[in-house]
Amino acid sequence: MSGLLALLLSLQLAVQLALAPVGGAQVTVPQLFDQALNASRNGDFAQALPLWNQVLERAPSDAAAWSNRGIVQLALGDPQAAIADQVRSMELAPDNPDPHLNRGTAEEALGQWAAAEADYRWILERFPAPAEQGAAGEPRASALYNLGNVQGSLGDWPAARASFEAAADARPGFAMARSSTALAAYQLDDLAEAERELRNLIRRYPLFADARAALTALLWQKGSKGEAESNWAAASGLDPRYRQGEWLLETRRWPPKPVAALEQFLALES
């Protein structure tokens, strides 16, 4: 209990220091917004939340602040509060795609697949393909990628594959979308295309753990044990989470077949 109390007091002190006058002047709302945003980007969510609360106390009509606080709420494990914040942001900025994208992510955390899909399709309907509107690529790519995750969670891997591929086309250099495209192809037993895509990714991004771990599973399934072990040595050194089947399925959202193959490889390796 004393350790928890000390932690809470230290967090309270950090917030007080963040809000303390600088040179005798009160911290402005833009300065406070920047402090909250930096804490959020650094993953300091326990510090970021009270900072966003302070921003919203002083600027309750700031749509971006509501949306950013919603992201922090989700990171702290409260998807319902996150959804409420995103709804308020939508009310204030009805044409902004970000709250829809962020609400969809919170809905996914609750397994509300239809609601999440509706949010992503709202973005896709309003932001056409980049060839038609150059600035649309970014929100469209994110919406397509998240839609692919929803479709995969529902077991529709052909649709997920198409969404992941469209996301990669909408945002050049979207490596995770390319990797997810390959994993969906793997799930659909299109191993040749999955291997081609993964090898291309590794040539372009040699330190990309996701592609190396996926190629490990595929090569192991093919019987190429030596090359599988070589890729795994790189992947596991880059990100040890790829040893965790639950993380792969629930957080990274790999399809079942590559997860099963990688788990078999790891079981025999140990």
Secondary structure, 3 states (H helix, E strand, C coil): CHHHHHHHHHHHHHHHHHHCCECCECCCHHHHHHHHHHHHHCCCHHHHHHHHHHHHHHCCCCHHHHHHHHHHHHHCCCHHHHHHHHHHHHHHCCCCCHHHHHHHHHHHHCCCHHHHHHHHHHHHHHCCCCCCCHHHHHHHHHHHHHHHHHHHHCCCHHHHHHHHHHHHHHCCCCHHHHHHHHHHHHHCCCHHHHHHHHHHHHHHCCCCHHHHHHHHHHHHHHCCHHHHHHHHHHHHHHCHHHHCHHHHHHHHCCCHHHHHHHHHHHHHHC
